[in-house]
């Protein structure tokens, strides 16, 4: 019998640990968390998920729709440990073709009054070769977890051929991933968000999808877009993705918005903001993209989910899956179990027999 140290005494220890972690620089606390997980000090949610949460999206089975967003396991170090929090899937990375240190430190700031974060990491990465070797080793382990694992793909800061960077990453990590995400929405790499412009995005996806046929023809390819895109950009993105043949969209990343809940001295910090204050704008964006893509492209709702009710609202707005990140920093790993339990209750409360039946429910007769 495997003992879960997080539930051994019948309570959540994270509220006791958080004050000590918050005394540390956020990135130091993150590194310490990775080390703790490597030593087996994370929770183990081994119980089966509620059957109502099961769903199938872009040909993959998800025991539940709650996933981990990219950015926590940046270097493919603790895949199983994060999955055992109870996630239905996790996304690791972002990974870049060549190793790069990212932006200068410090590069993460907590915003406690908003339960948020501002980060400007800038794709710090071990590079695609090391990343792919780690992912391959994990894939070959017969004792590994088996829920879908996606890889977030980025480009090097000094790249002179953006499409080639994404193709290189896809070629190296694609054979060991369940899906990959073309990240064109991080605010922390100069010029990256310009790839969301219609002509550039169309050209990029044409080259990526061509490479997919060569290296991993069945691999679902997703695109991650910014919460800061204008309505005109949303319309262009929708048109491009419908033409490109990609399998999904992740709606939301960190934002350059600075909601009023952020104190002025922190609002001046460079980087992308994430937190509950972004729930309404990102849910509206999700709704827009669901309507613009006519429900033909599976969407993943990313950003500002803090409860099962939040996840449920994203699903009703058009999300087939959701991802979380920032709430883990403030509430700890057991929040995954709570969100799943609350989400299942929301589905039953409103008479849905399955996850899939609730997707886009706000727009169905």
KALINTA-V453577 format. One record per pair of residues at least 12 apart in sequence whose ideal C-beta (glycine too) atoms are under 8 Angstrom apart, sorted by the first residue. I is the first residue (numbers start at 1). J is the second residue. If there is no record, write none. Layout:
BEGIN
i j
I J
I J
END
This chain:
BEGIN
i j
2 44
2 46
4 43
4 44
4 45
4 46
5 41
5 43
6 42
6 43
6 44
6 333
6 334
7 43
7 334
12 332
12 334
14 331
14 332
14 333
14 334
15 332
17 332
18 330
18 332
21 33
22 110
22 112
25 106
25 108
26 106
26 108
26 109
26 110
26 117
26 329
27 105
27 106
27 107
27 108
30 72
30 108
34 73
34 77
34 78
37 78
37 81
37 82
38 77
38 78
38 81
40 81
42 78
42 81
42 82
42 84
42 85
42 333
43 84
43 85
43 86
43 333
43 334
44 84
45 84
45 85
45 86
45 336
45 337
46 84
48 63
49 63
49 64
49 86
49 88
49 340
50 64
50 340
50 341
50 344
52 344
52 347
52 348
52 352
52 353
52 354
52 355
53 65
53 66
53 88
53 340
53 343
53 344
53 347
53 355
54 354
54 355
55 320
55 321
55 354
55 355
55 356
56 356
57 248
57 298
57 320
57 321
58 179
58 220
58 222
58 247
58 248
58 298
59 218
59 220
59 247
60 89
60 148
60 178
60 179
60 220
61 148
62 88
62 89
62 147
62 148
62 321
63 88
63 147
64 86
64 87
64 88
64 340
64 343
65 88
65 311
65 315
65 319
65 320
65 321
65 322
65 343
65 355
66 86
66 87
66 88
66 311
66 321
66 322
66 323
66 324
66 336
66 339
66 340
66 343
67 87
67 88
67 89
67 90
67 91
67 300
67 321
67 322
67 323
67 324
68 82
68 85
68 87
68 89
68 90
68 91
68 323
68 324
68 325
68 328
69 91
69 302
69 323
69 324
69 325
70 91
70 92
70 93
70 94
70 150
70 152
70 181
70 183
70 224
71 94
71 119
71 121
71 152
71 325
72 325
72 328
73 90
73 92
74 92
74 93
74 94
74 121
74 124
74 125
75 125
75 126
75 130
75 131
75 134
76 92
76 93
76 95
76 131
76 134
76 135
76 138
77 134
79 92
79 135
79 138
79 144
79 145
79 149
80 138
80 144
80 145
83 145
83 147
83 149
84 145
85 333
85 336
86 336
86 337
86 340
87 147
87 336
88 147
88 148
88 321
89 147
89 148
89 149
89 150
89 178
89 321
90 147
90 149
90 150
91 149
91 150
91 151
91 152
91 181
91 323
92 135
92 149
92 150
92 151
92 152
93 125
93 131
93 151
93 152
93 153
93 154
93 181
94 123
94 125
94 152
94 153
94 154
94 183
94 186
95 125
95 126
95 127
95 128
95 131
95 151
95 152
95 153
95 154
95 169
95 173
96 123
96 125
96 127
96 128
96 154
96 155
96 156
96 165
96 169
97 127
97 128
97 155
97 156
97 159
97 165
97 168
97 169
97 172
98 127
98 128
98 156
99 125
99 126
99 127
99 130
100 123
100 124
100 125
100 127
100 156
100 157
101 124
102 121
102 122
102 123
102 124
102 125
103 120
103 121
103 122
103 124
103 188
107 119
107 120
107 121
107 122
107 271
108 120
108 121
108 271
109 266
109 269
109 271
110 329
111 261
111 262
111 263
111 266
111 273
111 275
113 261
113 262
113 263
114 259
114 261
114 262
114 275
114 276
114 277
115 275
115 276
115 306
115 326
115 327
115 330
116 261
116 262
116 273
116 274
116 275
116 276
116 277
116 278
116 326
117 254
117 273
117 274
117 275
117 326
117 329
118 254
118 266
118 269
118 270
118 271
118 272
118 273
119 188
119 254
119 271
119 272
119 274
120 187
120 188
120 269
120 270
120 271
120 272
121 188
122 157
122 186
122 188
122 189
123 154
123 155
123 156
123 157
123 186
123 188
123 189
125 154
128 168
128 169
128 172
128 173
129 172
131 151
131 172
131 173
132 172
132 173
132 176
135 149
135 151
135 173
135 176
135 177
136 176
138 176
139 176
148 178
148 179
149 177
149 178
150 177
150 178
150 179
150 180
150 181
150 222
151 169
151 173
151 174
151 177
151 179
151 180
151 181
152 180
152 181
152 183
152 224
153 166
153 169
153 170
153 173
153 180
153 181
153 182
153 183
154 169
154 183
154 186
154 189
154 192
155 189
155 192
157 189
157 190
162 195
162 204
163 203
163 204
163 207
163 208
166 182
166 204
166 207
166 208
167 207
167 208
167 211
170 208
170 211
170 212
170 215
170 216
170 219
170 221
171 211
171 214
171 215
174 212
174 215
174 216
174 219
175 215
175 216
177 216
177 219
178 220
179 219
179 220
179 221
179 222
179 247
179 248
180 219
180 220
180 221
180 222
181 221
181 222
181 223
181 224
181 250
182 204
182 205
182 208
182 221
182 222
182 223
182 224
182 246
183 224
183 253
184 196
184 201
184 204
184 223
184 224
184 225
184 226
185 224
185 225
185 226
185 253
186 253
186 254
186 272
187 226
187 228
187 253
187 254
187 255
187 256
187 271
187 272
188 254
188 271
188 272
193 226
193 228
196 225
196 226
196 229
196 233
196 237
197 233
197 236
198 236
198 237
198 239
198 240
201 223
201 236
201 237
201 240
202 240
202 243
202 244
205 223
205 240
205 241
205 244
205 246
206 244
208 221
209 221
209 244
209 245
209 246
220 247
220 248
221 246
221 247
221 248
222 246
222 247
222 248
222 249
222 250
222 300
223 237
223 241
223 246
223 248
223 249
223 250
224 249
224 250
224 253
224 302
225 237
225 249
225 250
225 251
225 252
225 253
225 289
226 252
226 253
226 255
227 251
227 252
227 253
227 255
227 257
227 278
227 281
227 282
227 285
227 303
228 255
228 256
228 257
229 285
231 288
234 285
234 288
234 289
234 292
235 292
237 249
237 289
238 289
238 292
238 293
241 293
241 297
242 293
242 294
242 296
242 297
246 297
247 297
247 298
248 297
248 298
248 299
248 300
248 320
249 289
249 293
249 297
249 298
249 299
249 300
250 299
250 300
250 302
250 323
251 282
251 285
251 286
251 289
251 299
251 300
251 301
251 302
251 319
252 278
252 282
252 285
252 286
252 301
252 302
252 303
252 304
253 272
253 302
253 303
254 271
254 272
254 273
254 274
255 272
255 273
255 274
255 278
255 281
255 303
256 272
256 273
257 273
257 278
257 281
258 273
259 273
259 277
259 278
261 275
261 277
262 277
274 303
274 304
274 325
274 326
275 304
275 326
276 304
276 306
277 304
278 303
278 304
279 303
279 304
279 305
279 306
279 310
282 301
282 302
282 303
282 304
283 301
283 304
283 313
283 314
283 317
286 299
286 301
286 314
286 317
286 318
286 319
287 317
287 318
287 362
289 318
290 317
290 318
290 360
290 363
291 318
291 363
295 318
295 360
295 363
298 320
298 321
299 318
299 319
299 320
300 319
300 320
300 321
300 322
300 323
301 314
301 315
301 317
301 318
301 319
301 321
301 322
301 323
302 322
302 323
302 325
304 326
305 322
305 323
305 324
305 327
305 339
306 327
306 331
306 335
307 338
307 339
307 342
308 338
308 339
308 340
308 341
308 342
308 343
308 344
308 345
308 346
309 342
309 346
310 339
311 339
311 342
311 343
312 342
312 343
312 346
312 347
312 358
315 343
315 355
315 358
315 359
315 361
316 358
316 359
316 360
316 361
316 362
317 360
317 362
318 359
318 360
318 362
318 363
319 359
320 355
320 356
320 359
324 336
324 339
END
